């Protein structure tokens, strides 16, 4: 497990955008989302991969992201793809943008557990807060999804055909 002290950081966690994938990493802030922010660099090294956090290599529920504010993503706050199922808890995902999934984008057999997160003030053409492809099955529990903009459809949550995820005990408003 890696603990991050209260701070604001922008840039690559490991300093190299082409680094090999890390599986089953626990990244937990010491002081919570109010005090610890991860911000996308103003000019990302790879604009196609300009999400604040990317899970893409089969990470399991043993991969945990806890207690961060994730902001400034130009390809979303969190991108989940490639058969991933991490646990994301007690995060604030705000002020991100993307084509789909401004706050959270789920595709390619991803099935994350997202708990007790605030997903707000994000924007996208599809799914300002959360966007789910047909083959994604996220579980959102105890989240507040508010003030997001879906320019074409789905301000809060946009799920394509045959969505099999779960949204339980969440508040969705102001979309």
N, C-alpha and C positions, 0 to 999 in steps of 0.2 A: 504494500500500500504506500502511496505517495501522498503526503500532506502538503498543502499549499497555504502559506501564511497570507493574511489580509494584504491585498495589493490589487493593482490594475496592471495587466500584462497585455501586450499585443504582439503578434508575431507567431512564429512556429514554436511549439512546446519544446521540441528537441533541436531546433535550429536548422533543420534540413527538411524541406518539403518532400524530398524523394526518399526519406528514410523507410526502412522495412516496417511492416505492420507490427503492432504490439497487441498481443491478445491477453485478455483477462487481467487488465490493469485496474486497480482501484485508485481513483483520483478524488480526494476529498479535501475541501477547504477547512481550515481550522476555525474560521470565524463566520462562515455562512455566506449566502449570496449577497447580503447587504454590504459586506466588507471586502468581498473577493470577486473581481471582475476579470473575465477573459474577453478581450476585444480584438476583432479582426483588424489587421493592419490596414491603413488607408489605401495602400497600394500592394495588394497581395502578390506573392511570388507567382502564383498561378491563378488568374481570375476564374478559371473553370472550376477550381477547387476552393473557392472563397467562402466556405462555411466555417463558422467558428470552431466546430467540432465535427469530425467525420468518423463514423463507425462503418467499415466497409469490408472487413476481412473475416467474417464469421465469428466475431466476438460473442461470447455467451453471456448469460445473466451474471456470471462472475466478474464481468467488466462493469465497474460502477463509477458513475460521475455524480458527485454529491456536493451541493452547496455553493454553486457559482452563479454569477450573473454572466450570461453569454450575450454579447451585443456586437453590432457593427458588421455582421455577416452579409456579404453581397451575393452569396449563393445559399442563404439560409443560416439559421442559428445552429441547428444540428441536422446533419444529413445521415440517414441510416439506410444502408444498401448492402448487398452481398451476403444475405443470410445471417444477419446480425441480430442479437437479442440482448443488448446491454440493459442495465438498470440505471435509470436517470432519476434522481430524487432531490427534492428541495432546491431546485434551480430556478432562477429567474431568466427567462428567454425573451429578450425584448430588443426592439429597434433593429431588427434584421430585415433583409429583403431577399427575394428570389423570384424565379419564374413560377415555381410551385413550391409550397411549403416554406413560407417566409420565416416562421419560427422553427418548425420541425417538418422535415420531409422524409417519408418512409416509402421504400420501394424494394424490389428484388428480394422477396421473401424475408424482409426484416420483421421482427416481432419484439420490439423493445417494451419494457415495463417503465412507464413514465409516471412517477408518483409525487404528489404534493408540490407540483411546479406551477409557477405563474408564467403564462405565455401571453404576452401583451405587446401592443404597438408594433407589430410586425406587418409586412405587406408582401403580396405576391399576386400574380394574375390568377392563380388557383390556390386556394387555401392559405390565406394570410397567416393564420395561427398554425394550423396543422394540415398537411396534405398527405393522403394515403393512396398509393397505387393499388390496383386490384389484388395483387399478390402479397400485400403487406398486412400484418395483423397486430398492430400496436395495442397495448392496454394502457389506457389513461385512467388513473385513479386519484381522486382528491385534488385535481388540478383546477385552476381558475384560468379561463381562456377569455381575454377581454380586449376590446379596442383594436382588433386586428382588421386589416383591409384585404379583401379578395377583390381585385379590380374587375375580374370577370365573373367569378363565382366563389362562394365559400369563404366568407370573411373569417369565421372562427375555425371551422373544421370542414374540409372538403375530402370526401371519400369517393373514389371511382367505383364503378360497378363491382359487385360481388365482394364488398368490403367485409372482412371477417374479424375486425378488431373489436375491442370493448372500450366503451366510455362509461365509467361508473363513478357516481358521486362527485361529478365535476360541475362547475358553474361555467356556462358559456353566455356572455352578454356583451352588449355594446358593439356588435359586429356590423 
